[in-house]
């Protein structure tokens, strides 16, 4: 089992209109990782986020049309895999997460060989807006039910991924529900999922999340991954079994 080290781990930053915090975020990340290990995915920002990334000479993937956070992460994972990284941090660009907590993730991964580590925020009302507490609690509870293990924060944007598992996945979603889809896929692979406490920070930035819309998308992901895909896999498995049986019978007849 490979361990996550500073040198074999990339950092992926999904970026959308993040000029207010992006400069500071990148400066703080660079205290831990060289620019060659940082991948910024600019999701058609209309501000100067792209120019900020260029200023630091990061690995920049620039979308001409807004394609969603999930799609940005997928392209970031692909780029990190192609450049032979084994692990990747994902950290949001709005400074709701502190790069100074990177070492806590690496320490936990090295100790327990986790394939996915999610930063666990404080869901108390004095730390997080009410609607966020409500949606996070509901979605984390539902994901916990369907994965058979306690998922303490299903919507956190601060994570450490084992890329050797991700490279075999085929994803369906492109927006915020992607972060739920990927947890379900890790669970289906019986991958080890762990959690590390992180600071809960809410700035005055405009949220790009629509709570009602994204809860509907979330339920769609759950239904697809846990019912349609499960039925499809069961059908394919039974079909392969029938083909093998037919092949054996035909060989015995000949």
N, C-alpha and C positions, 0 to 999 in steps of 0.2 A: 504494500500500500504506500503510494507516494505521499509525502508530506508537503504541505504548503510552506514555501520559503519565500523570502523577499525576492530572490532572483527568478523564481519560476511562476510568479504570480503577476497577472496584469491588473490594471484598474480600468474599468469601463464607466464612462460618465455619459448618461443620456442627457442631451441638452436641448431645451426649448425656451427661448426668451429668458435667459438666466443671467443677463448682464449685471444685475444688482449684486449677486453673490459669487459669480463664476471666477472672477479674478482672484478673490481671496481663497476660494476653494482650491483652485489649481496651485496657488502658492503654497498652501498647507500640505497638499498631496505630494508636492515635489520635495518636501522634507523627508519623505519616506521612499519614494519611487522616482527613478529617473524618467525623463520625458519619453524615452523609447518604450516604456512599459505602460504608458497611459494612452487610452483610446477614447477620444471624444466623438460622440455621434450627434451631429447637429441636425435636429429634426425640423429643417426649414424655418429656423428662427427668423423673426422679422426685425429683431434688434441687432446689436453688434456682437452677439455671442460668438459667431463664427470668427470674427476678427480677433477676439480675445484668445480663442483656442490657437489661432495661427501665431499670435504673438509669442506663445510659449513653445511653438514648434512641436505640438503634440501630434500623435497619429490621428488625423482628422478624417472622419467619414461624413460627408455633407449631403443631405437629402434635398433635392430641389422642391419636393412636395411633402407636406406634413404626412407622416406615415404611422405615427403612434409610438409610444414608449416601448411596447413589446417588440415591435419590428426593429427599433433602434437597438435594443438589447441583443436581439438575434444576430444582427450584423456585427455588433461588437464582439459577441462570442465567436463568430466565424473568423473574424480578423485575428483574435487572440489565439485561436486554435491553429490557424495557418502559420502563425509566427512561433509556434511550438511552446506556448505557455500551458502549464498543467492546471492552473487555478486562475480564477479572476474575481476580484472584488467588483461589486456594483455599488455605486454611491450616487445618490441624487444630486442635482446641481444647485439646489436651493439652500444649501447649508443647514438643512435640518438634521444632518449627521456630521459628526466630527471625525476627520481623518486621523486624529490622534488616538482613536480607538482601534485602528488597524491591528496593533500588536495583540489586543485581546482576542481577536478572531483567530489569528495565526497560532497563538498559544493553545486555544481550545481545540483547533483542528489537529495540531501535532499531538495533543494528549489523547484524544478520543477517535481520531481518524474519521471525522465527519465529512460527508460529501457535500453537504449544504449547511451553512451556518447563517442564521437569520438574526439580525439585530432586534432585540426585544425592547420595545418602548414601554413607558409607564402609562397605563390606560386610565389613570385617575383623572377626575374632572378638573383638578387644579393644574394639571400638566398638559391636557389635550382638549381641544374644543369638543363640545357635546356630540355633534354629528359625527366627528371622527371616532370618538369613543364608541358610539352606537354601532356604526358600520364596521369598525374593526372587530368589535366583540362578536357581532353576529356572524361575520364572514369567517373569522378564526374558529368559531365554534362549529360551523358547518364543515369547514375543511378538516377539522379535527375528527369529526364524526366519520367522514368518508375515507380518511387516511388510516384511521385506527390508532392514531397517536395524537398527543396534544400538540397542536400548532399554536404557539403562543402569540404570534403576530404575523398574520398572513399577508399584510399589506406593507410591511416595512420595505423601504427602498435601499437598505444597507445590508448587503449580503456577501458571502464568500461561496463561490461555486467550484466544484470539481469539473473541469472542462472535459475530462475523459469520459464522463457520463453524458454530458450534454451533447457531445458530437454525434451521438446515435439517435437523438430525438428529432421528430418531425413535429413542428408546431402549427397550430391552427389559428391562434389569436395574435393580434397585432398591438392592442392597446393595453390599458392598465390591467385588464383581466389576465394578461400573460403571466403576471406574477403569481396568480393562483394556479394557472395551468401547469407551470413548471414545478410547483410544489407537488401537484398530483402525479406528475410524471416521475419525479424522484421517488415518490412513495411507491409507485407501481414497480419500480426497479429494486425495491427493498433497500434503497440507499439510506445511509444514516443522516438524519436531520437533527441538528442541534441549535441551541439558542444562546445568545450572549446578551446580557443587559447593556443597553446603550442609553445615552442621554436623550430626553424627549425635548425637542426644540421646535417651537413654532414662531416663525417670523411673521412679518406683515405682508408676505407675498400673496399674489392672487393664485388661488388653487385652480389647477386645470382639471380637477376631478368633479364630475357631476355625480352626486351620491346616488340618486335614483337610477340614472342611466347605467352607472357602473355596477350597481347591485344586480340589475337585470342581466348585464353582461356576465357577471359573476355566476349567477344561477345557470345561465346558458352553458358556461364552461363546466360546471359541476355535472349538469345533465349529460352533456356530450361525453366527457371523460369517464364518468362513472357508470353510465347506462348504455349509450350508443356504442362507444368504443369497446366496452366490455362484451356486449353482444356480438359485435363484429369480430373480436378476437376469438370468442367462443365458436363462432361459425367457421372461421378460417381454420381453427384447430381441428374441428370435427371434419371439415372438408379434406384436410391433409390426412387425417386418420383413415377416411374412406378410400382415398387414393392409394395409400399404402396397402390397405387390406385387399383392394382390387388387384394391385400389382402382384401381391403374394399368391392370390388365387389363380391368376393367369399364368404365373410361373409354374405353379404346381400342375396345371392342366397341360402345359406344353411338354 
